[in-house]
Each structure stands twice: as C-alpha cells, then as structure tokens.
Amino acid sequence: KAGVTQTPRYLIKTRGQQVTLSCSPISGHRSVSWYQQTPGQGLQFLFEYFSETQRNKGNFPGRFSGRQFSNSRSEMNVSTLELGDSALYLCASIGGPGNTEAFFGQGTRLTVV
Amino acid sequence: AQSVTQLGSHVSVSEGALVLLRCNYSSSVPPYLFWYVQYPNQGLQLLLKYTTGATLVKGINGFEAEFKKSETSFHLTKPSAHMSDAAEYFCAVSSTDSWGKLQFGAGTQVVVTP
C-alpha cells in the first residue's frame, strides 16, 4: 500500500513570496497533521485536519494555514515568507480515533532566501 | 497539556553494546506514547507505540520500550547496537482526546562506534 506522499521534496523561495505544500495520506486515512522541523526549535506541531475540519492548531502565526479536501489530501500554505520559515515540513497520516499511529512522509525542504 | 523530555541530546555507543534512550513525559490524561527514528534528509519512521495494554512494547529492528506510569517514563532499549542504528530518535506523546497532535521531545542523536 502506498505511503504518505509529500510534494515537492525541495523548494527555494524568496522572502515575501508565498508557498503551498501538498500531502497525500495513506489510502483510507482521514487525519493529516503538519509539523515544522528546524535545528533550533525541533519538531513543532502546526495543525491537524480530520474529515476536512481543523481539529487542532499549534502556536504559529496566521501566515501559516492549511486545508483538507474530501479525498483527505491536504495542503498547507505559508504567505509572506520569512527567512525563519526555512525548515523541513513534515506531514503525518493517521487513520482515525481507533487507529492513532502517525505515518510520516519524506518531508518538503523549504529554503527561503 | 503534554510535554516530553529526552535526556541526552547525543549518545555514543559501541557496536554490540546496549542502547538506552531515556524519555519522560507529562500528560493530564492517559497518554499514547511513541518512538520514531529519523535518518538524514528523511521523514520519521515509527519504531514502536504504547496505547493501552501490555506495558512492555516491542518494535521494529530489535527495539523495545517499557511504559512506567509511576515514573512517567517510556525508555527505549536495544540489547545490541548495530552500525545501522546511527540516527536521531524522537519520543512523542499524544492522548485519547488529542490523538492527532503529537508532542515531540528534542531528540537524541545516536552515534555507533566500531
């Protein structure tokens, strides 16, 4: 069975631009979570979507947003990019309340210059 | 609120020696506990998990962990280290009411020496 697919794998953007990252979860999984990983702050939770609804949100500014589609695919958007947004962005796929193992994609490496 | 503390940001072990990575958590509700491994430029791979039931959990690649509620700990062990175990390891916690949100520890980098 296919794993979690994140696209693109690598991205270089300029300060002030916006970016959209995509995540396709494991087939049948209804929950998608997003995390930011940096050397200084480690792994930080951004938000979680379950059946197209945002269930949880981390402590990030409003420039970070996300959504989930009816096929469970999710996108996250970062507007007005800052240098500090450079990070590995990881997406996790979870089946649901009774199946809580999180399976991660390879991540998208975002570099803001 | 939940939090995770991993003791030791770097651990060096000899090939064939015991690997012990320490994790303590705090949670106001019964926790779900996980250990993940990350290789360079890769995502996170699940090693093992504790949700309910048996407190000694066996995972992939010979790793196991024991949930000790009284000590709020979930330490990861492997009897004999292999060179391929060199990676970064993360302990994480979620809960029944927040199962989609993982709180991670800071990670422990494991170096295996010949």
Chai-1 contact restraints between the chains, C-beta under 6 A:
chainA,res_idxA,chainB,res_idxB,connection_type,confidence,min_distance_angstrom,max_distance_angstrom,comment,restraint_id
A,S31,B,G100,contact,1.0,0.0,6.0,A-B,restraint_1
A,S33,B,G100,contact,1.0,0.0,6.0,A-B,restraint_2
A,G42,B,A106,contact,1.0,0.0,6.0,A-B,restraint_3
A,L43,B,F104,contact,1.0,0.0,6.0,A-B,restraint_4
A,F45,B,K101,contact,1.0,0.0,6.0,A-B,restraint_5
A,E48,B,G100,contact,1.0,0.0,6.0,A-B,restraint_6
A,E48,B,K101,contact,1.0,0.0,6.0,A-B,restraint_7
A,R55,B,G100,contact,1.0,0.0,6.0,A-B,restraint_8
A,N56,B,K101,contact,1.0,0.0,6.0,A-B,restraint_9
A,L90,B,G43,contact,1.0,0.0,6.0,A-B,restraint_10
A,I94,B,G100,contact,1.0,0.0,6.0,A-B,restraint_11
A,T100,B,Y32,contact,1.0,0.0,6.0,A-B,restraint_12
A,T100,B,W99,contact,1.0,0.0,6.0,A-B,restraint_13
A,E101,B,L46,contact,1.0,0.0,6.0,A-B,restraint_14
A,E101,B,K49,contact,1.0,0.0,6.0,A-B,restraint_15
A,F104,B,G43,contact,1.0,0.0,6.0,A-B,restraint_16
A,F104,B,L44,contact,1.0,0.0,6.0,A-B,restraint_17
A,G105,B,G43,contact,1.0,0.0,6.0,A-B,restraint_18
A,Q106,B,G43,contact,1.0,0.0,6.0,A-B,restraint_19
A,G107,B,G43,contact,1.0,0.0,6.0,A-B,restraint_20
